[in-house]
Amino acid sequence: MDRPLETDDLLKLALDSLYLAIVIDETGSIRYIGRPYADIIGVSNQDVIGMQVDKVIPNTRLKNVIKSGHEELGQLFMMKNETPTICNRFPIRDKDGKIRGAISTATFHDIDKVTQLKAEVDKLRKENQIYQQQIASLKQIPFSIDSIIGNSPHIQKIKATIEKVANSSLSILITGETGTGKEVFANAVHQLSNRCFGNFIKVNCAAIPKDLLESELFGYSEGAFSGATKGGKVGKFEQANNGTILLDEIGELPLPLQSKLLRIIQERELERVGGTKTIKLDIRIICCTNQNIEQIANEGKFRQDLYYRINTIELSIPPLRDRLTDIPAFCDHFIQKINKYHNCSITGISDEVLQHFYNYNWPGNVRELEHVLERACVMSPTAILAVGHFDFFLPRVYHIIGTDEDNDSLNVLATLSDKKNQVERKAIIQALETTKGNKTRAAILLHITRSQFYEKLKKHEIL
């Protein structure tokens, strides 16, 4: 019977039985390295004894453990041969608690398990990245149902429809005159849907040359035509996969491409131009137009079968003249937007101006209203937009084109504006008299900012 081993010999065998074990002293010198570890990094375990550990293992963290005094458990570590392993590192303390060295050993003997674990960790990191992006996008959603301005009955009905169908994959056709804000409604559909974390790709079919439209929409394979990009190109439909694509001005889509679009809607797959590989699609299609698609389909300029496929749900956006009660809400929204973009300080619009807005037909719809307000805000020296700030717009409202009779109408408005200016000038002078020329106190008295007060002094030529 063999006699029991000495303690030192037993301890060495214990360390040898550990996977990838290494021990260093408090100076960082290697005092022990197991044979498997030495074999993996290609050294003799006897030759490295006494060497600094970071000279043998450059990316080691054993010295960090000595400095921090804290153990490191389950740490992913890449070996010299790019083999991953999971390490546990512990400080070695004496009976007084002083750190005398550190030991590292691996958790897994099976490197395949480590590789599998690393792949799972990488997958979790990617998923976490996606979740972080989704959270960030939720905080920065530019459009929602609340982005649709107005509470007129027709708009309320459209909002209710969007909320009902948003989570489906039904194709939607949004119709309406130019400038009614069809894209806002399309954005609301996407943001309320379960595809809101996917791409929302917008394509204006009228803005892309017809000979390029097919490759832009469906992509192309390498060598599909002269000048094709090496490796091919991803089309808009592929970019929108698992998301939403908006086809604006769908009535401008050429008939040959209408056939291809119909197949995509029916089969939920496409082939790139010049390609043979079928690409599966999971996509929501929204189309917009200011044309009467049914009429042009009857005229043979648009495929009727395609019209019925894209018109599963139709949202007909009313023109602004049919929703005049929404104008005040639009004015508030646009003034805030214009203030931010142009650094203006407009606080509101007079009821008198709104009355003129109600008398106008708004052929350019909501877009025209925004542009009218933008010009008035930028040019206005006062916080409240009054009739005098819309002298460029009033002839449009009342069709004033230069006759004496029509000019009389404009002169009445101009006279009203002059009277308001006279009242304003008198109020400023009285404020200066009350404050004995103190401009800061005069501005406070008039409830305007100091900069606005100086602008009015300049406007009314008050020294």
C-alpha positions, 0 to 999 in steps of 0.5 A: 500500500502506497503511503499518503502524499505529502501536503505540497505534492497533494496540492500540486496534483489538485491544481493539475486536476483543475482545468487551465489553472494558474497561480501568481504571487503578489508581484505578478510572477507565475508560481504555478501553471497547469500542464493543460494551460501550458500546452494550449498557450505553447509553453513549458510549464517549468520555463514560465515559472517566475515570469510576469504573468502578463508577459506570458498571457498578455490579456490576463486580468489576474493582476487586476484581481490583486489590485481590486481584491475582488473575485471575478466569476464566469468571465469570458476569456479568449485564449492565445489560440482564439479559443474561448473559455470561461474563467473564475479568478480569486485573490489569495489572502493570508490569515491576516487578510493580506493579498498574497497572490491570485489564482485562475481556473476555467469553469468548462472543460468542453470548449464546444460548450463555451463556444455555444455559450458565447454564441448565446451571449452574443445573441442576447446582446444583439436582442438587447441592442434591438430592445434598446433601439425599440425603446429609443424609437418609442420615445421618439415616435414622430407620428401617432394618432394624435399627430392627426390634427382636428376633431371634425366628424369626418376626421374622428371617423378616420381616426377610429378606422385607423385604430381598428385596422392598424394591427392588420396587414390589410392594404390601405389606399389613402385618397385626397387632394394635394396638401391634405396631409395624406402622409401624416395618416400613413405614418399614423397607421404604421406607428400604431401597428405591430410593425412600428419597430420595422422600417417605414419606407416611403416612395414617391412613384412620380418623382423617380424616372420611369426607367429607374422605378423598377430597379428602385422598387424591386432591386436588381442582381449583379450584372442585371444591366450595364452599370449595375452595382457589384453585388446588386442592390436591395430595392425599397420592398426588401428594405421595408420587409417586416415593416411598411412601404408607402407608395405615394402617387400610386396612379403614376405607376406604369402598367408593367410595374402594376402587374409586378406589384399585383404579384407581390401583393398576391404571392408575398414574394418578389424577384430582383431585376435580372435575378432568379432567387425568390425573396419572401416578403412580410410587408404592409402596403399603403398607397396614396393618390390625389387622383380618382383611381377608380376613374382611371382604372375604368379608362384602362390607365390603371389595372382594375384588379390592382385597384381592388387589391390596394383598396381593401381599406380606403381612407378618404381625407377631406379637403380643408374647406370641408373641415373649417372647424379644424383651422384653429387647431391647425394654426396652434400646431403650425405656429408652435412648429414655426416658432421652433424652426424659425426661432419666432415668438408668436403666441396666437392669432386674432379672431378676425384673421380666423374669420378671413380664413373661414371665408377662403376656399383653401385650394392648397389645403393644409399645406397652403395654410402652413405656408401662409402662417409661416410667412406671417410669423416670420414677418410679424413684429408682434406676438399676436398675428393680426389682419395687417400681417396677412396683406399678401394673403387677403387679395387671395381670399376676396379675389382682389385683382386690381379694380377700383371696386375690389381695391375699396375692399382691400382699403377697408382692411388696410384702414383697419390695420392703420387704426390698430397701428395708431392705437399701438403707437399711442399705447407705447408712448403712454407707457414711456411717459408713465415710466419716465422713459424706462424702456424695460419697465414700459415693456413690462407694463405692456406685457411684452418682452424687451426685444419686442418692445424695441422692435415696436419702437423701431416700427413706429419710429419712436426714438 
